[in-house]
């Protein structure tokens, strides 16, 4: 069962929510999720994060699109809780602001839920919102599954 979904909140606001249960302790999932040097070897979307990886830290995030082109974006980590959460909210295209989060929830000593969510806000969401959210849903679902496979195969 999956709770992955896109929600239209208003004309100018959409969100995407994805989750997956990983059969590993939360600490192990956090280590794999934040091992930015290894990330390009397994992730087709998020390639790496450089910079000050802490609350309000200034980072440079490298994302690969579905055509293999890497875009580089500056983000302040406004969401950060060591071992559990990181994310940002910045303008990224045509004045649309996103609110992207990677969040871990401990289910048990041997299971962790990874939640990857995002929001798109702004006038251009009226025209680009469905396209962007569908791209995010596909990309995040694939990222989550690939991370799960990587961690569980190493167990």
C-alpha positions as CSV (number, residue, x, y, z in Angstrom):
1,X,0.0,0.0,0.0
2,X,1.3,3.4,-0.9
3,X,0.2,6.9,0.2
4,X,2.1,8.7,-2.6
5,X,-0.1,11.5,-3.9
6,X,-0.4,14.9,-5.4
7,X,-2.8,17.4,-3.9
8,X,-4.2,20.6,-5.4
9,X,-4.8,23.0,-2.5
10,X,-5.7,26.0,-4.6
11,X,-5.1,27.6,-8.0
12,X,-1.6,28.5,-7.1
13,X,-0.6,25.8,-4.7
14,X,0.1,22.1,-5.2
15,X,1.9,19.5,-3.1
16,X,3.4,16.0,-3.5
17,X,3.8,13.5,-0.7
18,X,5.7,10.2,-1.0
19,X,6.6,7.7,1.7
20,X,8.3,4.3,1.9
21,X,9.2,1.9,4.8
22,X,12.8,0.9,4.9
23,X,13.8,-2.2,6.9
24,X,16.7,-0.6,8.7
25,X,17.3,1.5,11.8
26,X,16.7,5.2,11.5
27,X,20.4,5.9,12.0
28,X,21.4,3.7,9.1
29,X,18.9,5.3,6.8
30,X,20.1,8.8,7.8
31,X,23.7,7.9,7.1
32,X,22.8,6.6,3.6
33,X,20.5,9.5,2.9
34,X,23.2,12.1,3.8
35,X,26.2,10.3,2.2
36,X,26.4,12.9,-0.5
37,X,29.7,11.5,-1.9
38,X,28.1,8.1,-2.7
39,X,24.8,9.6,-3.8
40,X,25.6,10.0,-7.6
41,X,26.4,6.2,-7.7
42,X,22.8,5.3,-7.0
43,X,20.5,8.3,-7.3
44,X,19.2,9.5,-10.7
45,X,17.8,12.8,-9.3
46,X,19.5,14.2,-6.2
47,X,23.2,14.0,-7.0
48,X,24.8,15.8,-4.1
49,X,24.5,18.5,-1.5
50,X,27.5,20.7,-0.7
51,X,28.0,23.4,1.9
52,X,26.9,24.0,5.5
53,X,24.7,21.0,6.3
54,X,22.9,22.2,9.4
55,X,19.9,24.4,10.4
56,X,19.9,27.6,8.3
57,X,23.1,26.4,6.5
58,X,23.7,27.6,3.0
59,X,24.0,24.7,0.6
60,X,24.4,24.0,-3.1
61,X,22.1,21.2,-4.3
62,X,22.7,19.3,-7.5
63,X,19.7,17.7,-9.2
64,X,19.7,15.7,-12.4
65,X,16.6,16.1,-14.6
66,X,15.1,13.3,-16.7
67,X,17.3,14.3,-19.7
68,X,20.6,13.8,-17.7
69,X,21.2,17.6,-17.2
70,X,22.3,18.6,-13.7
71,X,20.9,21.8,-12.4
72,X,22.6,23.6,-9.5
73,X,20.5,25.4,-6.9
74,X,21.4,27.3,-3.8
75,X,19.2,26.5,-0.8
76,X,19.1,27.5,2.9
77,X,18.3,24.5,5.0
78,X,15.3,26.0,6.9
79,X,14.2,22.5,7.9
80,X,16.8,20.6,9.8
81,X,16.7,18.2,12.7
82,X,19.9,16.0,12.8
83,X,19.1,12.4,12.1
84,X,15.5,13.1,11.2
85,X,14.9,16.0,8.7
86,X,16.3,18.4,6.2
87,X,14.9,20.6,3.5
88,X,14.5,24.1,2.0
89,X,11.9,26.5,0.6
90,X,13.2,28.7,-2.2
91,X,12.2,30.0,-5.6
92,X,13.3,27.6,-8.2
93,X,11.5,28.2,-11.6
94,X,9.3,31.0,-13.0
95,X,8.8,32.4,-9.5
96,X,7.5,29.2,-8.1
97,X,8.6,28.5,-4.6
98,X,9.1,25.0,-3.5
99,X,9.1,23.6,0.0
100,X,11.1,20.3,-0.2
101,X,11.6,18.0,2.8
102,X,13.3,14.7,3.5
103,X,12.0,13.3,6.8
104,X,12.6,10.1,8.7
105,X,10.3,8.6,11.2
106,X,11.3,5.7,13.5
107,X,8.7,2.9,13.2
108,X,10.7,0.4,15.3
109,X,14.3,-0.5,16.0
110,X,14.5,-2.1,12.6
111,X,12.1,0.0,10.5
112,X,12.1,3.6,9.3
113,X,9.6,5.6,7.3
114,X,11.2,7.9,4.7
115,X,8.8,10.8,3.8
116,X,9.8,13.0,0.9
117,X,7.4,15.9,0.3
118,X,7.3,19.1,-1.6
119,X,5.0,22.1,-2.3
120,X,4.9,24.4,-5.3
121,X,3.5,27.9,-4.7
122,X,3.2,30.8,-7.1
123,X,1.3,32.2,-10.1
124,X,3.1,29.9,-12.6
125,X,1.8,26.9,-10.7
126,X,-1.5,27.6,-12.5
127,X,0.2,26.7,-15.8
128,X,3.1,24.4,-14.7
129,X,1.8,22.9,-11.5
130,X,0.6,19.6,-12.8
131,X,3.7,19.0,-14.9
132,X,6.0,19.9,-12.0
133,X,4.1,17.8,-9.4
134,X,4.0,14.8,-11.7
135,X,7.7,15.0,-12.3
136,X,8.3,15.3,-8.6
137,X,6.1,12.4,-7.8
138,X,7.9,10.1,-10.3
139,X,11.3,11.3,-9.2
140,X,10.7,11.1,-5.5
141,X,9.1,7.7,-5.7
142,X,12.0,6.4,-7.7
143,X,14.6,8.0,-5.3
144,X,12.8,6.5,-2.3
145,X,12.7,3.0,-3.8
146,X,16.3,3.1,-4.9
147,X,17.4,4.2,-1.4
148,X,15.4,1.4,0.2
149,X,16.9,-1.1,-2.2
150,X,20.5,0.2,-1.5
151,X,20.1,0.0,2.3
152,X,18.2,-3.3,2.5
153,X,20.6,-5.1,0.1
154,X,23.5,-4.1,2.4
155,X,21.8,-5.7,5.4
